[in-house]
């Protein structure tokens, strides 16, 4: 799946969440991802149609100068 940034037209590849990046300061390690978070990509893939607006949250990874992948941790449909 691709996410197209509405303001710039830049394309960002969407992918399943592999590692949650939020840190647990008390336990000094990364918070584990919940089942809801690890399944978010599959749910989005099943629910989204072509050209729909969606807000996606997750770690953004860069490969090369202009290639980006956003791992889907959660998403929501904007208010109409």
Secondary structure, 3 states (H helix, E strand, C coil): CEEECCCCCCEEEEEECCCCCCEECCCCEECCCCHHHHCHHHHHHHHCCCCCCCEEECCEEEECCCEEEEEECEEECCCC
